[in-house]
Structures are given as structure tokens and as C-alpha cells.
Amino acid sequence: MGKIVINRQRKQAKYYIEELGNGINLEMVLIPSGDFKMGAPETEIGSSDRERPQHQVTIPFFFMGRYQITQAQWRAVANLPQIQRELKLAPSFFKGDNLPVEQISWYDAVEFCARLSNHTEREYRLPSEAQWEYACRAGTNTPFHFGETITTDLANYRGMDSSYGDGTKGIYRQQTTPVGSFNVANNFGLSDMHGNVWEWCFDDWHSNYQQINADGKAWIEKSHQNKNDYRFRRILRGGSWGYSAQSCRSANRLYNIPGYNNTNIGLRVVCGIVPKNSEGVVSS
């Protein structure tokens, strides 16, 4: 078995804090603009043609949640005025304020962003698929932002019966873990980009990248809006506590209908506007 090399750099990230009330905050990290190669090469273990062809994408700067949305954050926003649809205050099966919210449909996630935007007067939304992968990779081109393999000391996934590359099998926690539990934030300062819960992206599902734009925007078919069948699926990224090691790869893509939810699915938000008085530095 080869030597396992894990990248554990300690960096600083610019961020701002969005106050949601009652002492609940949302930490948004600056993701700098840049170019990257999206997708996986044919040599990457576990990859498929749905992750190809690899292609260069240019991403303008944006802000992204340092963590997956927690149950406390969800409850704070779900208490805000309704925009289009009702939201449950406590939808999650695994209970805990600092656990990621789960059992969230794409429609729920979009409503969450709409309420948050209305409250803050800033545009919050789900990331585009290109934004998500760019943010996850954080300048790397390996299967995971910390290297060629993954272990259950680094992320929450189904490690009991799965490993990746030179990695070993690990433990199966059988549930979500508090956000930020693993001290392996990536070079942009984001935590839990691999595992814990799948994260919705805004894009429609396309079976490969043959016709994708290179501007990093969400890939949406206008005729597909507000549909809820398998012709109009949405993207999920990042892997989950109940899925295999290989599903946590930076390039891996999953899909489901927008009305679907289960205990493996949550969200993370992005924002493209720099708030006033937003200067700040946090060690990651």
C-alpha cells in the first residue's frame, strides 16, 4: 500500500458575518476569482463520463458559506416571512443545532435563499455547479482537496465498507456530524466540502459537459422551471454520511428531482455582493 499524503495547510480567509438574530450567525467566506479545470480525467478512480470532458472555467469572485447550513440557521431563516412556499422549522431527522440541516428539497433550499435575501437585502442563492467544484477544489486537482485519498478522520462518509485509492476502510457514523468537526478546511477556508450531507446546486442536470458554458453560471433550461419529474433533475454535490468514499470526490456528480429530500441532503449558500464593513480575517 502506498504512502497516504494529506495536505493540511493553515491559511487565512476573508469573510463576513451575517447576523440572523438570537445570536445565530452565518459565516460567509470570500472565494477569489480564478480559472480552473472542471471535471475528472479518465485516470481518476471512480470517475465517469458524466464528469467529462474536462474544461476550463472562469469564475468571478463570490462568497460561500464556510459550513453547510445548520439546523439553528435553518430555523432562524424559516421563521422569516414566506416568499413562495412554507418551510418546516425542524425538518431534520438527526437533531442538533450545530448539525447540518437535512431532509431538504431543492425547492426548500431555494425558498431558504429567497427568505434570507429578502431579510438581508443581498442576493443569496444556491451555488452553480461550477462554483461548487471551484470552491471545493480550492486550487487543487486531486480527487479531494486534501489529496489523492480520503479517510474517516477527514470526513463523514460510509467508511465501514468503502475506501478510495490507497486509503483504508474506516468507521460508519450512521448520521451527520456537527459542521466543522474535521480540522481540514480547504485552501479557501471552507469546511465539510467532502461528506456529511449532499449539497444542492442550482443547475439542471445534464449527463455530461459537452455543451456547458465556461463562465461558471448555473446551467439552466428556461423550460424546466418548476417541474418535478426526472426530465428536470437538479444537481447534488459533495457526498454524504451514508454514501461511499468515492462519492465524496470533488468532481463527483449526483442528481435527483427537485422535490426529493432525505437524511443525506442539505445545502450551502453563496452570495455575490460584498457587504459594507465586511473586512475580517479568520484562521482556517
C-alpha atoms as a printed R data frame, in Angstrom:
    type eleno elety resid chain resno       x      y       z
1   ATOM     1    CA   MET     A     1   0.000  0.000   0.000
2   ATOM     2    CA   GLY     A     2   1.365  3.436  -0.946
3   ATOM     3    CA   LYS     A     3   2.006  6.257   1.466
4   ATOM     4    CA   ILE     A     4  -1.043  8.406   2.139
5   ATOM     5    CA   VAL     A     5  -0.263 12.126   1.884
6   ATOM     6    CA   ILE     A     6  -2.726 14.599   3.349
7   ATOM     7    CA   ASN     A     7  -2.491 18.316   2.693
8   ATOM     8    CA   ARG     A     8  -3.075 20.150   5.997
9   ATOM     9    CA   GLN     A     9  -2.262 23.800   5.307
10  ATOM    10    CA   ARG     A    10  -3.317 26.540   7.697
11  ATOM    11    CA   LYS     A    11  -4.389 29.674   5.877
12  ATOM    12    CA   GLN     A    12  -6.401 32.825   6.466
13  ATOM    13    CA   ALA     A    13  -9.628 33.675   4.684
14  ATOM    14    CA   LYS     A    14 -11.551 36.925   4.326
15  ATOM    15    CA   TYR     A    15 -15.139 36.630   5.422
16  ATOM    16    CA   TYR     A    16 -18.169 38.468   6.705
17  ATOM    17    CA   ILE     A    17 -20.738 37.530   9.325
18  ATOM    18    CA   GLU     A    18 -24.452 37.646   8.535
19  ATOM    19    CA   GLU     A    19 -26.451 38.054  11.750
20  ATOM    20    CA   LEU     A    20 -29.661 36.021  11.685
21  ATOM    21    CA   GLY     A    21 -30.909 37.017  15.141
22  ATOM    22    CA   ASN     A    22 -30.830 35.481  18.625
23  ATOM    23    CA   GLY     A    23 -27.053 35.120  18.433
24  ATOM    24    CA   ILE     A    24 -27.174 32.922  15.329
25  ATOM    25    CA   ASN     A    25 -24.683 33.898  12.632
26  ATOM    26    CA   LEU     A    26 -23.867 32.811   9.104
27  ATOM    27    CA   GLU     A    27 -20.181 32.974   8.202
28  ATOM    28    CA   MET     A    28 -19.554 33.741   4.525
29  ATOM    29    CA   VAL     A    29 -16.046 33.211   3.121
30  ATOM    30    CA   LEU     A    30 -14.607 35.078   0.129
31  ATOM    31    CA   ILE     A    31 -13.886 32.762  -2.799
32  ATOM    32    CA   PRO     A    32 -11.453 34.668  -5.048
33  ATOM    33    CA   SER     A    33 -11.905 34.827  -8.800
34  ATOM    34    CA   GLY     A    34  -9.862 32.462 -10.933
35  ATOM    35    CA   ASP     A    35  -9.714 29.772 -13.592
36  ATOM    36    CA   PHE     A    36  -9.827 26.019 -13.028
37  ATOM    37    CA   LYS     A    37 -10.224 22.754 -14.871
38  ATOM    38    CA   MET     A    38 -13.658 21.339 -14.087
39  ATOM    39    CA   GLY     A    39 -14.337 17.611 -14.172
40  ATOM    40    CA   ALA     A    40 -12.213 14.486 -13.790
41  ATOM    41    CA   PRO     A    41  -9.607 12.869 -16.046
42  ATOM    42    CA   GLU     A    42 -10.223  9.330 -17.277
43  ATOM    43    CA   THR     A    43  -7.425  8.135 -14.985
44  ATOM    44    CA   GLU     A    44  -9.248  9.230 -11.812
45  ATOM    45    CA   ILE     A    45 -10.500  6.235  -9.849
46  ATOM    46    CA   GLY     A    46 -14.292  6.102  -9.667
47  ATOM    47    CA   SER     A    47 -14.823  8.811 -12.268
48  ATOM    48    CA   SER     A    48 -17.291  8.515 -15.131
49  ATOM    49    CA   ASP     A    49 -18.149 10.177 -18.434
50  ATOM    50    CA   ARG     A    50 -20.707 12.343 -16.639
51  ATOM    51    CA   GLU     A    51 -17.676 14.252 -15.264
52  ATOM    52    CA   ARG     A    52 -16.193 14.872 -18.703
53  ATOM    53    CA   PRO     A    53 -14.938 16.387 -20.883
54  ATOM    54    CA   GLN     A    54 -12.696 18.332 -18.551
55  ATOM    55    CA   HIS     A    55 -12.857 22.006 -19.449
56  ATOM    56    CA   GLN     A    56 -11.536 25.359 -18.306
57  ATOM    57    CA   VAL     A    57 -13.957 27.594 -16.426
58  ATOM    58    CA   THR     A    58 -13.501 31.221 -15.353
59  ATOM    59    CA   ILE     A    59 -15.128 32.051 -12.016
60  ATOM    60    CA   PRO     A    60 -15.737 35.623 -10.755
61  ATOM    61    CA   PHE     A    61 -15.345 36.138  -7.004
62  ATOM    62    CA   PHE     A    62 -18.211 35.238  -4.692
63  ATOM    63    CA   PHE     A    63 -18.845 34.410  -1.057
64  ATOM    64    CA   MET     A    64 -19.775 30.925   0.140
65  ATOM    65    CA   GLY     A    65 -20.925 29.590   3.493
66  ATOM    66    CA   ARG     A    66 -17.969 28.316   5.476
67  ATOM    67    CA   TYR     A    67 -20.148 25.428   6.613
68  ATOM    68    CA   GLN     A    68 -23.243 23.622   5.464
69  ATOM    69    CA   ILE     A    69 -26.387 25.348   6.746
70  ATOM    70    CA   THR     A    70 -27.028 24.222  10.294
71  ATOM    71    CA   GLN     A    71 -30.348 23.443  11.911
72  ATOM    72    CA   ALA     A    72 -30.105 26.601  14.042
73  ATOM    73    CA   GLN     A    73 -29.524 28.729  10.934
74  ATOM    74    CA   TRP     A    74 -32.335 26.984   9.096
75  ATOM    75    CA   ARG     A    75 -34.773 27.624  11.941
76  ATOM    76    CA   ALA     A    76 -33.824 31.314  12.092
77  ATOM    77    CA   VAL     A    77 -34.460 31.798   8.374
78  ATOM    78    CA   ALA     A    78 -37.546 29.552   8.266
79  ATOM    79    CA   ASN     A    79 -39.093 31.904  10.823
80  ATOM    80    CA   LEU     A    80 -38.779 34.806   8.364
81  ATOM    81    CA   PRO     A    81 -41.721 35.829   6.146
82  ATOM    82    CA   GLN     A    82 -42.691 33.314   3.471
83  ATOM    83    CA   ILE     A    83 -41.825 34.131  -0.152
84  ATOM    84    CA   GLN     A    84 -43.332 31.263  -2.182
85  ATOM    85    CA   ARG     A    85 -43.661 28.153  -0.053
86  ATOM    86    CA   GLU     A    86 -43.882 27.039   3.547
87  ATOM    87    CA   LEU     A    87 -40.818 25.712   5.334
88  ATOM    88    CA   LYS     A    88 -40.731 23.336   8.274
89  ATOM    89    CA   LEU     A    89 -38.879 24.766  11.255
90  ATOM    90    CA   ALA     A    90 -37.312 21.426  12.168
91  ATOM    91    CA   PRO     A    91 -37.237 19.131   9.129
92  ATOM    92    CA   SER     A    92 -34.142 17.131  10.112
93  ATOM    93    CA   PHE     A    93 -34.172 13.533  11.313
94  ATOM    94    CA   PHE     A    94 -30.903 13.901  13.263
95  ATOM    95    CA   LYS     A    95 -31.479 16.656  15.817
96  ATOM    96    CA   GLY     A    96 -28.891 19.226  16.908
97  ATOM    97    CA   ASP     A    97 -28.447 22.974  16.423
98  ATOM    98    CA   ASN     A    98 -24.922 22.567  15.028
99  ATOM    99    CA   LEU     A    99 -25.724 19.571  12.847
100 ATOM   100    CA   PRO     A   100 -26.352 20.311   9.170
101 ATOM   101    CA   VAL     A   101 -30.000 20.624   8.279
102 ATOM   102    CA   GLU     A   102 -31.202 17.679   6.165
103 ATOM   103    CA   GLN     A   103 -34.333 16.343   4.526
104 ATOM   104    CA   ILE     A   104 -34.292 19.499   2.399
105 ATOM   105    CA   SER     A   105 -35.665 19.510  -1.155
106 ATOM   106    CA   TRP     A   106 -34.281 21.773  -3.874
107 ATOM   107    CA   TYR     A   107 -37.499 23.811  -3.628
108 ATOM   108    CA   ASP     A   108 -36.975 24.179   0.137
109 ATOM   109    CA   ALA     A   109 -33.386 25.289  -0.427
110 ATOM   110    CA   VAL     A   110 -34.454 27.912  -2.980
111 ATOM   111    CA   GLU     A   111 -37.125 29.236  -0.590
112 ATOM   112    CA   PHE     A   112 -34.499 29.430   2.186
113 ATOM   113    CA   CYS     A   113 -32.294 31.557  -0.078
114 ATOM   114    CA   ALA     A   114 -35.228 33.773  -1.040
115 ATOM   115    CA   ARG     A   115 -36.166 34.476   2.587
116 ATOM   116    CA   LEU     A   116 -32.541 35.138   3.511
117 ATOM   117    CA   SER     A   117 -32.171 37.501   0.540
118 ATOM   118    CA   ASN     A   118 -35.330 39.383   1.440
119 ATOM   119    CA   HIS     A   119 -34.189 39.734   5.044
120 ATOM   120    CA   THR     A   120 -30.639 40.892   4.298
121 ATOM   121    CA   GLU     A   121 -31.244 42.777   1.027
122 ATOM   122    CA   ARG     A   122 -28.407 40.756  -0.500
123 ATOM   123    CA   GLU     A   123 -28.832 38.041  -3.114
124 ATOM   124    CA   TYR     A   124 -28.312 34.635  -1.538
125 ATOM   125    CA   ARG     A   125 -28.741 31.559  -3.700
126 ATOM   126    CA   LEU     A   126 -27.592 28.028  -4.257
127 ATOM   127    CA   PRO     A   127 -24.173 27.755  -5.922
128 ATOM   128    CA   SER     A   128 -23.826 26.911  -9.569
129 ATOM   129    CA   GLU     A   129 -22.260 23.514 -10.122
130 ATOM   130    CA   ALA     A   130 -19.104 25.202 -11.430
131 ATOM   131    CA   GLN     A   131 -18.898 27.482  -8.390
132 ATOM   132    CA   TRP     A   132 -19.289 24.497  -6.105
133 ATOM   133    CA   GLU     A   133 -16.482 22.472  -7.680
134 ATOM   134    CA   TYR     A   134 -14.174 25.502  -7.906
135 ATOM   135    CA   ALA     A   135 -14.774 26.269  -4.226
136 ATOM   136    CA   CYS     A   136 -14.303 22.637  -3.234
137 ATOM   137    CA   ARG     A   137 -11.044 22.194  -5.124
138 ATOM   138    CA   ALA     A   138  -9.593 25.490  -3.865
139 ATOM   139    CA   GLY     A   139  -6.727 25.354  -6.335
140 ATOM   140    CA   THR     A   140  -6.153 21.591  -6.228
141 ATOM   141    CA   ASN     A   141  -6.559 19.000  -8.980
142 ATOM   142    CA   THR     A   142  -6.579 15.837  -6.861
143 ATOM   143    CA   PRO     A   143  -9.739 13.777  -6.214
144 ATOM   144    CA   PHE     A   144 -10.120 15.502  -2.813
145 ATOM   145    CA   HIS     A   145  -8.938 18.947  -1.769
146 ATOM   146    CA   PHE     A   146  -6.621 17.372   0.792
147 ATOM   147    CA   GLY     A   147  -5.023 14.863  -1.578
148 ATOM   148    CA   GLU     A   148  -5.339 11.634  -3.523
149 ATOM   149    CA   THR     A   149  -7.436  9.767  -0.972
150 ATOM   150    CA   ILE     A   150  -9.829 10.178   1.944
151 ATOM   151    CA   THR     A   151 -10.246  8.662   5.406
152 ATOM   152    CA   THR     A   152 -12.958  8.891   8.032
153 ATOM   153    CA   ASP     A   153 -10.585 11.010  10.140
154 ATOM   154    CA   LEU     A   154 -11.030 13.691   7.475
155 ATOM   155    CA   ALA     A   155 -14.714 13.455   6.542
156 ATOM   156    CA   ASN     A   156 -18.023 11.831   7.432
157 ATOM   157    CA   TYR     A   157 -18.980  9.125   4.924
158 ATOM   158    CA   ARG     A   158 -19.741  5.400   4.907
159 ATOM   159    CA   GLY     A   159 -16.214  4.242   5.739
160 ATOM   160    CA   MET     A   160 -17.046  0.832   7.172
161 ATOM   161    CA   ASP     A   161 -17.348 -0.799   3.762
162 ATOM   162    CA   SER     A   162 -15.679  1.639   1.364
163 ATOM   163    CA   SER     A   163 -12.224  3.093   0.757
164 ATOM   164    CA   TYR     A   164 -10.607  5.062  -2.042
165 ATOM   165    CA   GLY     A   165  -7.251  4.550  -3.761
166 ATOM   166    CA   ASP     A   166  -4.560  3.819  -1.185
167 ATOM   167    CA   GLY     A   167  -6.880  4.741   1.652
168 ATOM   168    CA   THR     A   168  -8.170  2.290   4.230
169 ATOM   169    CA   LYS     A   169 -11.664  1.486   5.402
170 ATOM   170    CA   GLY     A   170 -12.785  3.397   8.454
171 ATOM   171    CA   ILE     A   171 -15.861  3.895  10.567
172 ATOM   172    CA   TYR     A   172 -19.514  4.413   9.703
173 ATOM   173    CA   ARG     A   173 -21.034  7.028  11.995
174 ATOM   174    CA   GLN     A   174 -24.537  6.352  10.663
175 ATOM   175    CA   GLN     A   175 -25.549 10.002  10.986
176 ATOM   176    CA   THR     A   176 -24.465 13.581  10.378
177 ATOM   177    CA   THR     A   177 -21.709 15.234  12.419
178 ATOM   178    CA   PRO     A   178 -21.570 18.841  13.692
179 ATOM   179    CA   VAL     A   179 -20.319 21.199  10.994
180 ATOM   180    CA   GLY     A   180 -16.599 21.888  11.213
181 ATOM   181    CA   SER     A   181 -15.876 18.681  13.149
182 ATOM   182    CA   PHE     A   182 -12.857 17.869  10.964
183 ATOM   183    CA   ASN     A   183  -9.820 20.169  11.148
184 ATOM   184    CA   VAL     A   184  -9.200 20.052   7.409
185 ATOM   185    CA   ALA     A   185 -10.649 23.236   5.919
186 ATOM   186    CA   ASN     A   186  -9.530 23.724   2.327
187 ATOM   187    CA   ASN     A   187  -7.289 26.481   0.960
188 ATOM   188    CA   PHE     A   188 -10.262 28.849   0.696
189 ATOM   189    CA   GLY     A   189 -11.268 28.214   4.320
190 ATOM   190    CA   LEU     A   190 -14.323 26.018   3.641
191 ATOM   191    CA   SER     A   191 -15.161 23.015   5.822
192 ATOM   192    CA   ASP     A   192 -17.049 19.776   5.136
193 ATOM   193    CA   MET     A   193 -16.881 20.039   1.351
194 ATOM   194    CA   HIS     A   194 -16.448 16.262   1.313
195 ATOM   195    CA   GLY     A   195 -19.167 14.208   3.030
196 ATOM   196    CA   ASN     A   196 -21.657 14.874   5.850
197 ATOM   197    CA   VAL     A   197 -24.591 15.863   3.583
198 ATOM   198    CA   TRP     A   198 -25.050 16.296  -0.153
199 ATOM   199    CA   GLU     A   199 -25.424 19.954  -1.171
200 ATOM   200    CA   TRP     A   200 -27.911 21.163  -3.774
201 ATOM   201    CA   CYS     A   201 -26.671 23.231  -6.706
202 ATOM   202    CA   PHE     A   202 -28.943 25.487  -8.736
203 ATOM   203    CA   ASP     A   203 -28.281 23.845 -12.129
204 ATOM   204    CA   ASP     A   204 -30.444 21.487 -14.114
205 ATOM   205    CA   TRP     A   205 -28.907 18.048 -14.579
206 ATOM   206    CA   HIS     A   206 -27.032 17.399 -17.829
207 ATOM   207    CA   SER     A   207 -25.476 13.995 -18.447
208 ATOM   208    CA   ASN     A   208 -22.047 15.415 -19.365
209 ATOM   209    CA   TYR     A   209 -20.209 18.667 -20.037
210 ATOM   210    CA   GLN     A   210 -20.355 18.603 -23.838
211 ATOM   211    CA   GLN     A   211 -22.310 21.854 -24.145
212 ATOM   212    CA   ILE     A   212 -21.587 23.569 -20.853
213 ATOM   213    CA   ASN     A   213 -20.708 27.271 -20.692
214 ATOM   214    CA   ALA     A   214 -17.290 28.324 -19.432
215 ATOM   215    CA   ASP     A   215 -18.495 31.320 -17.407
216 ATOM   216    CA   GLY     A   216 -19.312 29.480 -14.184
217 ATOM   217    CA   LYS     A   217 -23.018 30.377 -14.237
218 ATOM   218    CA   ALA     A   218 -25.719 27.846 -13.439
219 ATOM   219    CA   TRP     A   219 -26.701 25.735 -16.468
220 ATOM   220    CA   ILE     A   220 -30.481 26.163 -16.607
221 ATOM   221    CA   GLU     A   221 -33.067 25.328 -19.231
222 ATOM   222    CA   LYS     A   222 -35.776 28.007 -19.037
223 ATOM   223    CA   SER     A   223 -38.468 25.497 -19.951
224 ATOM   224    CA   HIS     A   224 -37.501 23.346 -16.980
225 ATOM   225    CA   GLN     A   225 -38.512 25.704 -14.218
226 ATOM   226    CA   ASN     A   226 -40.964 24.452 -11.571
227 ATOM   227    CA   LYS     A   227 -41.037 20.893 -12.889
228 ATOM   228    CA   ASN     A   228 -40.832 17.871 -10.640
229 ATOM   229    CA   ASP     A   229 -40.078 14.810 -12.694
230 ATOM   230    CA   TYR     A   230 -36.982 13.001 -13.883
231 ATOM   231    CA   ARG     A   231 -36.689 15.117 -17.034
232 ATOM   232    CA   PHE     A   232 -35.909 18.114 -14.841
233 ATOM   233    CA   ARG     A   233 -33.447 16.895 -12.256
234 ATOM   234    CA   ARG     A   234 -31.159 19.075 -10.144
235 ATOM   235    CA   ILE     A   235 -27.519 18.649  -9.113
236 ATOM   236    CA   LEU     A   236 -26.186 17.371  -5.790
237 ATOM   237    CA   ARG     A   237 -22.522 17.613  -4.828
238 ATOM   238    CA   GLY     A   238 -20.097 16.568  -2.103
239 ATOM   239    CA   GLY     A   239 -21.122 13.122  -0.864
240 ATOM   240    CA   SER     A   240 -22.745 12.263   2.443
241 ATOM   241    CA   TRP     A   241 -22.562 10.333   5.701
242 ATOM   242    CA   GLY     A   242 -24.484  7.449   4.111
243 ATOM   243    CA   TYR     A   243 -22.514  7.229   0.856
244 ATOM   244    CA   SER     A   244 -19.162  5.779  -0.221
245 ATOM   245    CA   ALA     A   245 -15.704  7.326  -0.168
246 ATOM   246    CA   GLN     A   246 -15.579  7.749  -3.938
247 ATOM   247    CA   SER     A   247 -18.862  9.683  -3.962
248 ATOM   248    CA   CYS     A   248 -17.121 12.426  -1.939
249 ATOM   249    CA   ARG     A   249 -14.693 13.287  -4.777
250 ATOM   250    CA   SER     A   250 -14.508 16.936  -5.868
251 ATOM   251    CA   ALA     A   251 -15.698 16.045  -9.387
252 ATOM   252    CA   ASN     A   252 -18.459 13.598  -8.466
253 ATOM   253    CA   ARG     A   253 -21.990 14.486  -9.569
254 ATOM   254    CA   LEU     A   254 -25.362 13.192  -8.355
255 ATOM   255    CA   TYR     A   255 -28.886 14.263  -9.263
256 ATOM   256    CA   ASN     A   256 -32.460 13.980  -8.123
257 ATOM   257    CA   ILE     A   257 -35.839 15.558  -8.737
258 ATOM   258    CA   PRO     A   258 -36.162 18.982  -7.064
259 ATOM   259    CA   GLY     A   259 -38.966 17.845  -4.761
260 ATOM   260    CA   TYR     A   260 -36.946 14.974  -3.295
261 ATOM   261    CA   ASN     A   261 -35.474 15.007   0.204
262 ATOM   262    CA   ASN     A   262 -33.905 12.567   2.640
263 ATOM   263    CA   THR     A   263 -31.475 12.494   5.558
264 ATOM   264    CA   ASN     A   264 -28.461 12.732   3.226
265 ATOM   265    CA   ILE     A   265 -29.384 16.058   1.610
266 ATOM   266    CA   GLY     A   266 -28.717 19.595   2.876
267 ATOM   267    CA   LEU     A   267 -27.395 22.844   1.431
268 ATOM   268    CA   ARG     A   268 -24.769 25.568   1.447
269 ATOM   269    CA   VAL     A   269 -25.359 29.104   0.165
270 ATOM   270    CA   VAL     A   270 -23.440 31.670  -1.871
271 ATOM   271    CA   CYS     A   271 -23.637 35.445  -2.234
272 ATOM   272    CA   GLY     A   272 -22.084 37.665  -4.897
273 ATOM   273    CA   ILE     A   273 -22.220 41.021  -3.096
274 ATOM   274    CA   VAL     A   274 -19.593 42.427  -0.735
275 ATOM   275    CA   PRO     A   275 -21.429 43.880   2.289
276 ATOM   276    CA   LYS     A   276 -20.331 47.168   3.839
277 ATOM   277    CA   ASN     A   277 -17.954 46.789   6.788
278 ATOM   278    CA   SER     A   278 -17.220 43.210   5.733
279 ATOM   279    CA   GLU     A   279 -13.475 43.172   6.279
280 ATOM   280    CA   GLY     A   280 -12.410 40.323   8.511
281 ATOM   281    CA   VAL     A   281  -9.869 37.541   8.781
282 ATOM   282    CA   VAL     A   282 -10.377 34.124  10.282
283 ATOM   283    CA   SER     A   283  -7.811 31.315  10.575
284 ATOM   284    CA   SER     A   284  -8.937 28.184   8.791
